[in-house]
Amino acid sequence: MNRYILPLSVLGTAVGGAVLLKDFVAGGACPSKTTIPGKTVIVTGANTGIGKQTALELARRGGAIILACRDLEKCEAAAREIRGETLNHHVNARHLDLASLKSIREFAAKIIEEEERVHILINNAAVMRCPHWTTEDGFEMQLGVNYLGHFLLTNLLLDKLKASAPSRIINLSSLAHVAGHIDFEDLNWEKRKYDTKAAYCQSKLAVVLFTKELSRRLQGTGVTVNALHPGVARTELGRHTGMHSSTFSSFTLGPIFWLLVKSPQLAAQPSTYLAVAEELEGVSGKYFEGLKEKAPAPEAKDEEVAQRLWAESARLVGLEMSYGSSERGQRLPK
C-alpha cells in the first residue's frame, strides 16, 4: 500500500497546482464581500453565460435584479433558477432585444415608469463573429447589438441612474478591441467585404471609446462608468467561431483551453467586482482586464475619435431626433 502513497501524493500536488494555476491565469474570484440590499441592478443578456452568472452573484448579495433578454422564455427560466438558488425573490425577467431600437425604447420606458431607482447597469449582452446579419434598423449586427444598442439603452436610463447616485455602469468589452479600428466611412460594412472578426473588434473598441466619452460627460453626477475584458469563457458567445465543433480544438488544444478559458462563473467575477467593490467608488472611465485596471489600445484613448463616435452614434440611433424622423435610410421607431 505504501508504494502508492508517493505517486498519489505527486498526482494530488500536480492536480492542485494545475487548479491554482488556472485560477491565477483566469483572474480569481471577486475579492469584495460587499452586499447590495436595496439596490436595483439591470444585466443585459442575463439568461445564459457570463450575464446569468453575474446576475446570480449579485442576487446572492441581496440586489433586486432585472434580467434583460431577447428570449423572454429563457430569461424567465433563468430568473426562476436564480430565485431558487439564492432565495432572493427580487429577481425578474424583462424583454429587451438590443437589435431593435423600438424594443430598447420600450424597455427603457418601462424601467423609468416602474423602477424608483437603478443603481447598477451592466451592459453584458453580445454577439460574436456572426455572419453578415443586420439589425431591425439596418445596422451591422455586431456593431448594433454590442455597441449601438447599449449606447441607446444607457443614454435613455441616464436620468434614472443620476437620480439613484452613487450608481455604476459596467460595459463589457474585450481584449479584441486592441485589433479594432473605427471606420467612420463604413461603420456598417456596406462598402467593404465583410470581415466578421474585424467587425467584432470594431464593436468592442467602440464600447471602450463610449466608456471614455460617457465618463467625461458624467463628471460630477455621482455616476461612474468602466469597461472590462472578462476573459475568454466557455459560453454560447463563441458559437459562430467553430471552436465548439472542431476536433482539433477539442483534443489537441484541450489542455490549453482548460487552462486559459474560464468558466462562466469565474468570468462573471470582474463584472461583479466593478459593480460592488467599495474601493472603486468614484473610479470612472477606466478599462479593466479581469480584476485589474489596464491601459486600453491607443485608439481607445483618442478623445477626438471618442467624441466623433458619440456624435455619429447619437445620429444613428436617433438620440437627438424626434421618434418619427429618419436619416440616411435608418428606420427609427415611431
Disulfide bonds with the S-S distance in Angstrom:
none
